[in-house]
């Protein structure tokens, strides 16, 4: 059974973007040492069109599949990139788009949970990366096996939460914790089942 991992950047107060979903202010914390770690540990999470410029040519370590909502996907579309993670199997959860703008991108319009369960049941050593955003994470919260939370030293006060879900406590167990000189803290959690 493959894992679904929500690998996400957030502020200290748990927001993945401002009220409109923009998280550009977090880019200020991408120092060379931090970028080097991300490129070495999670190379597959760097968009395809940026990999060469950042010198990332490493094999996939954690994921061979990415799932994201339309708001996350639209960031790439707005700059003319129709397959931001062309090096992975790409899925976009959307009811708005009726036709995929790229042959590498499969749209999921209905039964998101069922589709994710089918992907998790596939054979393979690598997992599935839940890229964002809040609404899709809320819909899939009970399917998430692992959280990798990159917490940036910034407070928004309000904005887009990590999970757009109704209140219900769900327990995770803390695993690895990594700190960086730029103030970023990366924590890995595994779901308690």
N, C-alpha and C positions, 0 to 999 in steps of 0.2 A: 504494500500500500504506500503510495507516494504521499508526501507531506504537502500541505498548503501552508505557506509561510507569508505572513504579512510583514514585509520589509519596507519600513516607512520612516521618513524624517518628520520630526515634530518639534514644537517649542517646549519649554519647560512646563508650560501649563496645558500641554496635550493637544495643541492645534496643529493640523497639517497644512493649513493655509489661512489667509485672512478671510473675512466674510465672503469674498468672491472666490476663494480657493487659491489665490496667488501666494506662493511661498518664496518668492524671489529674494526676500530679505535674508533668508537662511544661507544663500550662496556666499555671503560674506565670510562664512566660516570654513570655506573649502581651501585649506592650506595645502601646500605640497605634500606634507607627511600624511595628512588625512586622505587626500586623493590617492596617494600611493597605496595606503592600506585598503581603501575601497576597491581599487583596481586589482589588487592582489587577492583579496578575500572574496569579493563579489564582482568579478569582472563582467559577468553576464548582465548585470544591472545597468551598465553604461549603454546609453543608446547607440545603435549601430553607426549612425552618422557622426558620432563623436569619438568612437573608439580609436581610430587611427591618429587623430589629433592629440589624444591623451596618451598615446603609446601603449594602448591596451590590446594585447594579442594573446591573452591567456585562454586556456580552455575553460569551459563552464565548470564551476565548482559545486554549485548548489541547485541550479534551476535549468530546465530545458524548455519551460513553458511560462508565459506571463499572461496574467488576466488583469484587466483594468476597466474602469468605467469610462463613459464617454467624456466626462470633464477632463480626466487625466489624458486620454487619447487626443483630445482637442488641442492640447498644448503643442503636440507634434503637427497635427493637421494645420494649425494656424501659421506654421512656418514652412508648409509645403512638404512635410515628411509624412507619407502614408503608412509606413511600416517602421516605427521608431526602434523596434527590437527585431529586426529582420533575421538576426542570428538565433532567435527563439521561435517557438510556436506562439503565435499571438492570438489572444481572444479579447474582444471588447464587448462588455455587457451594455446593451443599449436597446431602447425601444424607438429611439428617434431616427437612427440611421436604418434604412431598409436594405441598402446594398453596400457591401464592403468596398472602400476605395482602393483596396490592395488585395491581391490574391493570397498574400501571407497572413492576412487578418481575417479571422472568422468572427462573425457577430453572434452574440447570444442574446436573443430577444425574449425568450421565455424559459422558464424552469432553470434558472441560474444554479440553484442548489443541486439539482439533478445532474446538470452538465459538469459541475465541479466534482461531484461524487464519482462520475464516470471517469474523469481525468485522473482522480486520485487512485482509482482502481486499476489503471493501466500499469503494465510492467515497466520497470526502468529504475535506474539508480538515482536519478535526479528528480527534484521536486518541482512544485508549482509556486511561482512568485505572484502574490497578490500585490500589485503595484499601487493601487488606490482606486478610488478615493473613499471618502467617508460613507457614502450611501451603499456602495458595493461591499465595503467592509462590514457595515451593519447587517446587510443581507446574508453575509457569509460567516458571521461571527461564530456560529456553532460548528463550522467546518474548519476553522483555523486551528492548525496543530502547533504552530510556532509563531512567535512574534520576535522580530529583530527591529528594535526601536532605536533610531539615531536621534537622541535628544540634543537639540541645539540650545546654547545659552541665551535664549531670547524669550520674552514674554509678550504674547499678543493681547491678552485680556479677553478677547472674543475672536471668533472665527469659525473655521471648519474643524469640527472635532475628529479625532482618529476614527471613531465609530459613530455612525448615524443610526443608532439602534435604541430600542426601548430599554428601560432600566431592568437589568437582571444580572446579578453577580455571577461571574464566570472566573474560575480560578486557574492561574498559571503559576508555574514554578520557575524561579530565577535560575538561570544558568550562568553563562559567561558575561562578564562586565569588562568593557574596555574604555579607557579614558584617553583623551588627546589633549595636547597643549593648547589647542584652540578653544577648549571648554566643552567640546562635544563628548557625550557619553553614549556608548553603544551597549545596549542590554539585550540579551537573548532570553526569551521565556519559552517554556514548553507547557502546553495545556495539560492540566491534571485531569485525567479521565477516570 
